[in-house]
Amino acid sequence: MMRLPILVLAATASGAMAGGRLRDPVPIARNFLVGVFEWFGDLGLFCARLIRSALTPPYEFGELLRQCDAIGSKSLPLVALAGAATGVVLSLQTRDSLVRFGAKAFLPAVIVFSIIKESGPIITGLIVSGRVGAGIGAELGSMKVTEQIDAMEASAVDPYKFLVATRVVACILMVPLLTVVSNFCGILMGWLANTLSEPISLRLFLEDGFKNMEFTDYIPPIVKTAVFGLTIGIVSCFQGIRTRGGTEGVGRSATSSVVLSSLFVILADVILVRLILMIWG
């Protein structure tokens, strides 16, 4: 019985040493890097064709309105719930910390600044990338594998204008509006969570929270959320358009759309925060 682990170890070692030696990691890393550069190259070509199609009339305003409804109004309940939860958690955690350091009077300003400048935009971007990214990737992927996109091209309909440009523009327009709703719900629920511990009127809470806010404080979050929408729309449409492999490929496209769009939203947030500090700092 003691020989079984030894036999398993020997079999594993013999499988890893295919051809009498371990697999060379250099070709694996080289293939990975080549795949990454090819992906970004295809993404660049995709963006170039998207810009050309989006700027060339006629424009698909009807489809754009339909996509705004699908992306905006149908994401509203989830975004509002996420914003409300963020406000409650932020209020409870921040109150405990400020009370410990004797700075409880700054609680409304901390909640308002945190939600408007960072928490609201990034939470909304991640929520939209999860819901909308998966939907766009699966929808366009399904159209691709069933040759509906090829049929549109054969009918002289530009799929980049009708399918891609409308979704990207809808994401750019809707994510900032959804962020406003998320911020509203977060601030309102932050006040409610705070007033359960120490009653304070909503008017006083808002006055204390917004009295140090300036107009320039609202511009960077709006710019960030528009960039988040652009990122989500482009990555999701790109992953859906390049779907291969039937229904299994559709599933992979939906998954990769969510993962990549969320990753690029986080990376964009890091880069934009640095740029904002350089420009408005």
C-alpha positions in Angstrom: 0.0 0.0 0.0 2.9 2.4 0.6 4.0 2.0 -3.0 0.9 3.9 -4.4 2.2 7.4 -3.7 5.6 6.5 -5.2 3.9 5.1 -8.4 1.7 8.2 -8.7 4.8 10.5 -8.3 6.7 8.5 -10.9 3.8 8.7 -13.4 3.5 12.4 -12.9 7.2 12.9 -13.4 7.2 10.8 -16.5 4.2 12.8 -17.9 5.9 16.1 -17.2 9.1 15.0 -18.9 7.6 14.5 -22.4 10.4 13.4 -24.7 12.8 12.8 -21.9 13.0 16.4 -20.7 10.8 19.1 -19.1 8.9 21.5 -21.4 10.8 24.6 -22.1 9.0 27.6 -20.6 10.4 30.1 -23.1 8.2 29.1 -26.1 5.2 29.2 -23.8 6.0 32.8 -22.7 6.7 33.8 -26.3 3.4 32.4 -27.5 1.6 34.2 -24.7 3.3 37.6 -25.6 2.6 37.1 -29.3 -1.1 36.4 -28.4 -1.3 39.5 -26.3 0.2 41.7 -29.1 -2.1 40.1 -31.6 -5.1 40.9 -29.4 -4.2 44.5 -29.0 -3.5 44.8 -32.8 -6.9 43.4 -33.6 -8.4 45.7 -31.1 -6.7 48.7 -32.8 -8.1 47.7 -36.2 -11.5 47.2 -34.6 -11.4 50.7 -33.1 -10.4 52.2 -36.4 -13.3 50.6 -38.3 -15.6 51.5 -35.5 -14.7 55.2 -35.6 -15.0 55.3 -39.4 -18.4 53.7 -39.3 -19.7 55.8 -36.4 -18.7 59.1 -38.0 -20.2 58.2 -41.4 -23.9 59.1 -42.0 -26.6 57.9 -41.9 -26.9 57.4 -38.1 -28.9 54.8 -36.3 -30.7 56.9 -33.8 -33.6 54.4 -33.3 -31.2 51.6 -32.4 -29.2 54.0 -30.2 -32.3 54.8 -28.2 -33.1 51.1 -27.9 -29.7 50.4 -26.6 -29.8 53.3 -24.1 -33.0 51.7 -22.7 -31.4 48.3 -22.5 -28.2 49.5 -20.9 -29.6 52.4 -18.8 -33.0 51.7 -17.5 -32.6 47.9 -17.1 -29.3 48.4 -15.1 -30.9 51.1 -12.9 -32.2 48.8 -10.0 -28.9 47.0 -9.7 -26.9 50.2 -9.7 -29.1 51.9 -7.2 -28.9 48.9 -4.9 -25.1 48.8 -5.1 -24.9 52.5 -4.5 -27.2 52.3 -1.5 -25.1 49.4 0.0 -21.9 51.4 -0.6 -23.3 54.4 1.2 -24.4 52.4 4.2 -21.1 50.5 4.6 -19.1 53.7 4.0 -21.1 55.6 6.7 -20.7 52.8 9.3 -17.0 52.3 8.7 -16.1 56.0 8.4 -18.1 56.9 11.5 -16.3 54.4 13.7 -12.9 55.7 12.4 -13.7 59.4 12.8 -15.2 59.0 16.2 -12.0 57.3 17.3 -9.9 60.3 16.2 -12.4 62.9 17.4 -13.3 64.1 13.9 -17.0 63.1 13.8 -18.1 66.5 12.5 -16.4 65.7 9.1 -18.5 62.6 8.5 -21.0 64.2 6.0 -18.1 65.7 4.0 -16.2 62.4 4.0 -19.2 60.4 2.8 -20.1 62.9 0.0 -16.5 63.3 -1.2 -15.8 59.6 -1.2 -19.0 58.6 -3.0 -18.9 61.4 -5.7 -15.2 61.3 -6.4 -14.4 57.6 -6.3 -16.7 55.0 -4.8 -19.8 55.9 -7.0 -17.9 55.9 -10.4 -15.9 52.7 -9.8 -18.8 50.7 -8.3 -21.1 51.7 -11.2 -18.4 50.9 -13.8 -17.9 47.4 -12.3 -21.6 46.7 -12.0 -22.3 47.8 -15.6 -19.3 45.8 -16.9 -20.7 42.7 -15.2 -24.3 43.1 -16.4 -23.9 44.9 -19.7 -20.6 43.4 -20.7 -21.9 39.8 -20.5 -25.1 40.7 -22.4 -23.3 42.5 -25.3 -20.7 39.7 -25.6 -23.2 37.0 -25.6 -25.6 38.8 -28.0 -23.0 39.7 -30.6 -21.3 36.3 -30.2 -24.5 34.5 -30.8 -25.2 36.7 -33.9 -21.6 35.9 -35.1 -21.8 32.2 -34.8 -25.2 32.0 -36.4 -23.9 34.1 -39.3 -26.4 36.9 -38.8 -23.6 39.5 -39.0 -22.5 38.0 -42.3 -26.0 38.2 -43.5 -26.1 41.9 -42.6 -23.0 42.6 -44.5 -24.4 40.7 -47.5 -27.5 43.0 -47.3 -25.3 46.1 -47.4 -25.9 46.9 -43.7 -22.8 47.9 -41.8 -22.7 45.8 -38.6 -20.2 48.2 -37.0 -22.6 51.1 -37.5 -25.8 49.3 -36.5 -24.5 46.9 -33.8 -21.2 48.2 -32.4 -21.4 52.0 -32.6 -24.8 52.2 -31.1 -23.8 50.0 -28.1 -20.6 51.9 -27.5 -22.3 55.3 -27.6 -25.1 54.1 -25.4 -22.5 52.9 -22.8 -20.8 56.3 -22.9 -24.1 58.1 -22.4 -25.6 55.9 -19.8 -22.8 55.1 -17.4 -22.5 58.8 -16.2 -26.3 58.9 -15.7 -26.2 55.7 -13.8 -23.4 57.0 -11.7 -25.5 60.0 -10.7 -28.3 57.6 -9.5 -25.7 55.5 -7.6 -24.3 58.7 -5.9 -27.8 59.8 -5.0 -28.7 56.5 -3.4 -25.3 56.2 -1.7 -25.5 59.7 -0.1 -29.1 59.2 0.9 -28.5 55.8 2.5 -25.3 57.1 4.1 -27.4 59.8 5.8 -30.0 57.3 6.9 -27.3 54.9 8.4 -25.8 57.9 10.2 -29.0 59.2 11.5 -29.9 55.9 13.0 -26.9 56.2 15.3 -27.1 60.0 15.8 -30.1 61.8 14.4 -29.3 64.6 12.0 -31.6 66.3 9.5 -31.1 65.6 5.8 -30.7 69.3 5.1 -27.9 69.8 7.6 -26.2 66.6 6.4 -26.2 67.8 2.8 -25.1 71.3 3.7 -22.1 70.0 5.7 -21.3 67.5 3.0 -21.5 69.8 0.0 -20.3 73.1 1.5 -16.6 72.5 0.5 -17.4 71.0 -2.9 -16.6 73.1 -6.0 -17.7 72.8 -9.6 -14.4 71.4 -10.7 -14.9 68.5 -8.2 -17.7 67.2 -10.4 -15.9 67.2 -13.7 -13.3 64.4 -13.1 -15.9 61.8 -12.0 -18.0 62.6 -15.1 -15.0 62.2 -17.4 -14.0 59.0 -15.6 -17.5 57.4 -16.0 -17.6 58.3 -19.7 -14.2 56.6 -20.2 -15.5 53.6 -18.3 -18.5 53.4 -20.6 -16.3 53.7 -23.6 -14.0 50.9 -22.3 -16.9 48.6 -21.5 -18.6 49.1 -24.9 -15.5 48.6 -26.9 -14.1 45.6 -25.1 -17.5 43.8 -24.9 -18.3 44.4 -28.6 -14.8 43.4 -29.7 -15.1 40.1 -27.8 -18.5 39.4 -29.2 -17.6 40.2 -32.8 -14.6 37.9 -32.8 -16.5 34.9 -31.4 -15.6 31.5 -32.8 -16.6 28.0 -32.0 -20.4 27.8 -31.7 -22.3 27.9 -28.4 -19.2 27.2 -26.4 -17.5 30.2 -28.0 -20.5 32.3 -27.1 -20.0 31.4 -23.5 -16.3 32.2 -23.7 -17.1 35.6 -25.2 -19.5 36.5 -22.5 -17.1 35.5 -19.8 -14.1 37.2 -21.4 -16.2 40.4 -21.9 -17.0 40.6 -18.2 -13.4 39.8 -17.1 -11.6 42.1 -19.5 -14.0 45.0 -19.3 -13.8 44.9 -15.5 -10.0 44.7 -15.6 -9.7 47.6 -18.0 -12.1 49.7 -16.0 -9.9 49.2 -12.9 -6.8 50.0 -15.0 -8.5 53.1 -16.5 -9.4 54.3 -13.0 -5.8 54.0 -11.8 -4.5 56.0 -14.8 -7.3 58.6 -14.7 -6.8 59.3 -11.0 -3.2 60.0 -11.7 -4.0 62.3 -14.6 -6.7 64.1 -12.6 -4.3 64.8 -9.8 -1.8 66.2 -12.3 -4.4 68.4 -14.1 -6.7 69.5 -11.2 -4.3 68.9 -8.3 
